[in-house]
Amino acid sequence: MNIFFSSAPSNSKFPLFTPSQNPNSSKGHFVPPLKPPCSPPSHLILLPTHSHNSSSPPTLQEKTQTFPSQADGADEDEDEDEEIINAKKSLEELLVVRRPAMEIPVEEAEGNKISDSDGNVSQVTGKQLKELAVSKGLSKFAKKMPIFEPERVMSSSGEKPLLVNLDLALYKAKILTRRYRYEEAEEILRKCISYWPEDGRSYVALGKALSKQLKTNEARAVYEKGCQATQGENSYIWQCWAVLESKMGNTRKARELFDAATVADKRHVAAWHGWAVLEMKQGNIRKARNLLSKGLKFCGANEYVYQTLALLEVRAKRYEQARYLFKQATRCNWKSCASWLAWAQLEVQLENNLAARRLFQKAVGASPKNRFAWHVWGVFEANVGSVELARKLLKVGHAVNPRDPVLLQSLALLEYRYSTANLARVIFRRASQLDPKHQPVWIAWGWMEWKEGNLGTARKLYQKALSIDSTSESAARCLQAWGVLEQRVGNVSAARRLFRSSLNINSQSYVTWMTWASLEEDQGNSIRAEEIRNLYFQQRTEIVDDESWMTGFLDIIDPAIDSIMKLFSKEKVKDSPAGAGGGDEQSAPVSTGSEFNLDEFIRDRLMLDPSKLELQMGNSAPNL
């Protein structure tokens, strides 16, 4: 480095900045002011300079120990003009050396002094001391927080696998779950969690697989771990966990989890809808309506929300409003098979058979392989007396869903009613082999054996159903049916115990209460029978609904109130069945009325031969 000392007279004038020889440069050279040689030596300060040669070292300038005000009062500086004084002032302000900020523990602070790691003592302000104290407190608080840190596993090469491997693994696990190969699916999903712990899809898939195997505690642990790994920001995990708790009967816990799901993502419509369904089961109709309205507000039009609102209107016996909401649901998604089926059930309830049949046709057209569509349509045709059509519909549904026991259960009851009990037994046995844990199959089979007079076989079948799950709604129906059996054979005390056990599971069953009351009347206990009836009316849940909500709700979803009122003022569909088709006729893929050809539909859409449905059923029988 070069040290410059000036010997020029003090009254010489030097420019502070000199223009650079580089025309493209906007910076200039610093030319330090000169100082008389008689000045005492002082410490050196590094000044930045700009030069054409970037390798030239920066210059050093002496800094006087006196401030500019002291230089003005000295005798040797009286001849300095104002320009040099201003130059010195600007340099004193420019050349300020700042020490780098250092993180110093608060324990070493004493008063306003802090010692760093080198032993140097520096002055600090009270604000800095306060900030250091706050930082220390937060660090201690963070150490006490039980935060879940997911374990990250790398591949053998030391690199994290690509995300596309996660998508492929999830798809493979989904296929294995559909084929009931749960152990292989669980192994894949647990590996996905170890490699990608922050992705919530693996936790959701694994929790659902465990729930299907009735491993509720393990599923709950998976959901809890997933919420911690995703820091509570994945609404899908919260929603699946809430559904699990709702099925287990933990209503309060389910509400908290649904609330957490909506907080994580208010546009998650499944959380709003699932919460509303929970409140409906608890009889909180107004709360359910409020939740569904929020779902429409935050998530937009959704067929499931409209469908549930329509079912609430059906329960309140406001059928025109229900039809309007069903139409909105099918307009949102004309492939929503559930909306078409729910609408068809409304028309069945009102005995509009022609309109119901058209809606069933639209349902199978929207989803040709939907097992519920074929099942509900087949049961409807059986109830109206179209036995052959009902048998064909159930067989078609079984052909496209060979592992569904419900279709075989209804087909067995149909064959028992219109054919022979032996054929029904064969179908019941096949259904029980498809899903041994399906309670309604064992209950229906026991009911048939009781009707046939095989009481011992019926009791064994009822016991088999209760051994699967003794706390479900199906268990309550099983206990009620078993109680009727014991009542008919004269075991009154056993019948009472069975009725009481059934009501402990489902206290809202009108049929069970009235059957128990009739038992007491048959035994001559009319006072006891009246007490039982009074108990039912005292404990039943009153569903209080308000009709005034509908007008305000329709103001939101459709501003054209005049057109809505005209819609409500139309004649009932019972008087005019042609108006019950609903939906967008142009978007419906299936023609209505007599133009619908079932055999042609089966051949074209399902690639099945209608004349070989019996052979198809034989080929789909399980090999045990």
FENZI-V909122 format. One line per field, one symbol per residue. phi: phi as a letter, one per 30 degrees, with the letter a starting at -180 (. if undefined). psi: psi as a letter, one per 40 degrees, with the letter a starting at -180 (. if undefined). Layout:
phi = ???
psi = ???
This chain:
phi = .cccbccdddddcbddccddddddcccbddcddcbedddddbdcbdcdbcbdcddddddcbdcddcdeddddddddcdddddddddddedddddccccdddbdceddddbiccbccddidcbdbcdddddddddddddddddddddcdcddcccdddicdddddddddddddddddddcicddddddddddddddbddddddddddddddddcicddddddddddddddchiccdddeddddddddddjdddddddddddddddadcdddddddddddddddidddddddddddddddcidbddddddddddddddicddddddddddddddadcdddddddddddddddicddddddddddddddbdcdddddddddddddddjddddddddddddddcbdccdddddddddddddcbbdddddeddddddddbdcddeddddddddddddjcddddddddddddddacbdddddddddddddedddcjdddddddddddddddbdcdddddddddddddddicdddddddddddddcdddccbcdddddddddddadddddddddddddddddbdddcdiicdddddcdcidddcdddddddcchccddbddddddddddcc
psi = ihhhhheiieeihhidhhiiehdeheiiihhiiiiieeiiiiiihhhhihidheehiiiihihieiidddddeideedehidddddddddddddghhhiihihhiddehhbfihhadeeihihiiddddddddddddddddddehghhhihhhiideeihiiddddddddddddddddefgddddddddddddddgeeheddddddddddddefgddddddddddddddefeehdddddddddddddeegddddddddddddddheegdddddddddddddeegddddddddddddddeahhdddddddddddddefgddddddddddddddheegdddddddddddddefgddddddddddddddgdehdddddddddddddeegdddddddddddddegeeheddddddddddddebiddddddddddddddgeehdddddddddddddeegddddddddddddddheeiddddddddddddddddeegddddddddddddddgeehdddddddddddddeegdddddddddddddeihhhhiheeddddddddehdgddddddddeiiidddgddeediahddehehiiaeehhddddddddefihdefdddddddehih.
